[in-house]
Amino acid sequence: MADTDVLLMAQGLERLFNWMVSGLRWCAAIPGGEWHVAAPSIPTMILFYVGVLLASIHAVPRRFRIMGAGSVVVLLGWWFIAPGLQGDGDHWRVTFLDVGQGDSAVIELPDGRTVLIDGGTRHERFDMGQRVIAPFLWNRRIHHIDFVIGTHQQLDHVGGLVWILRHMSIGQFWGGGIDRPEQFAQDLQSALRIGGISEHVAVRGQDLLHSSACQLKILNPPENATGFDVSRLQSGTSLNNHSIVSRLQCGVHSILFAADIETDGLSRLAADGRRPVTLLKVPHHGAHSSLDRDWIRQLHPQYAVISVGASNPYGHPVKSVVQAYEDQEAAVFRTDRDGAILVTGRLSTSEFSVSRMRDLVMNPIDLLNCPWRCEYNNWHRLLRSSS
């Protein structure tokens, strides 16, 4: 095609699209003009289109057309005004989100309360809080977060929390009590102040959840920061060792969220930070600076989750770290390869399962060698992902 060949009325179409985008942004800025709803499930979509079909075919008896139209109205009403997340007193869920080279985990408790630990990073053109975490929360019908934990003041952990704090309903914010001069840290403090969100400093021994079937206990940092070079808390290593480490206990199962704590900090963890756990969020994205084989042997996790970005410039996770967990016969999951990691359990039984988002993504069909089985597997994945 020659350089002179252009799309018919290209300039006019471009101007029209720009007006449309500007109009949408203007409408979204109106209070209440932006309405976030969960994606409909596969069964709901099937019922909706069956109702539309029945209501639109004149050859169908009138009573069936009325039933079809009524089902469409009911489904739309339920979709828009369905209640938020309601706990059943038994099931709980933890999701380790894929936020690239960063951390973010969402805890859904049996009593309906929610906890967000870290929010990934933010860039000039892509904010993990806005583009990844918030859509996940809305899709889970979570519109209020009871506890937000910023494990430490580094961009890949709290950068995405700024958008969340500004745009969602928040109960309490828990941080490490360290202020940094960087813009992202100042934006975080501004979001807390403008939103009137109460801020708490997390220290070892605190229980965040009271009168709950699950307990979330703070294991680090220590109250008096003994052993830390306070004058160097702005450095990466000191910040990592000062990061908030917490342990979730739900029934017989436990999960340890180790943030970015390194070997010096691991050696100072109290007994609760060294007892066996069901699942461990591997510290510091699998960096060698957080490799303590004795600590791993004491924890002896059945599962290890590494939150890490694909092809990251740091080489995380290093092979020796992965090998250390495999030596303990732990099943290792990585967000760069597996996507989000979904953990579910129950209080009434010992039920505990770990699944990967990669297993829920539909795959191309080999029409020659696997036409029907592959299509069946894709539909199975689709139905699982919508449940």
PyMOL commands that set and color helices and strands:
alter all, ss='L'
color gray80, all
select helices_A, chain A and resi 10-29+42-56+62-81+128-139+155-158+161-167+183-195+230-232+236-241+263-267+271-273+283-286+288-290+293-299+319-327+335-338+357-360+371-386
alter helices_A, ss='H'
color red, helices_A
select strands_A, chain A and resi 91-96+105-108+114-117+144-149+169-175+198-201+214-220+245-250+253-257+279-281+303-306+331-334+341-346+352-356
alter strands_A, ss='S'
color yellow, strands_A
deselect
rebuild
show_as cartoon
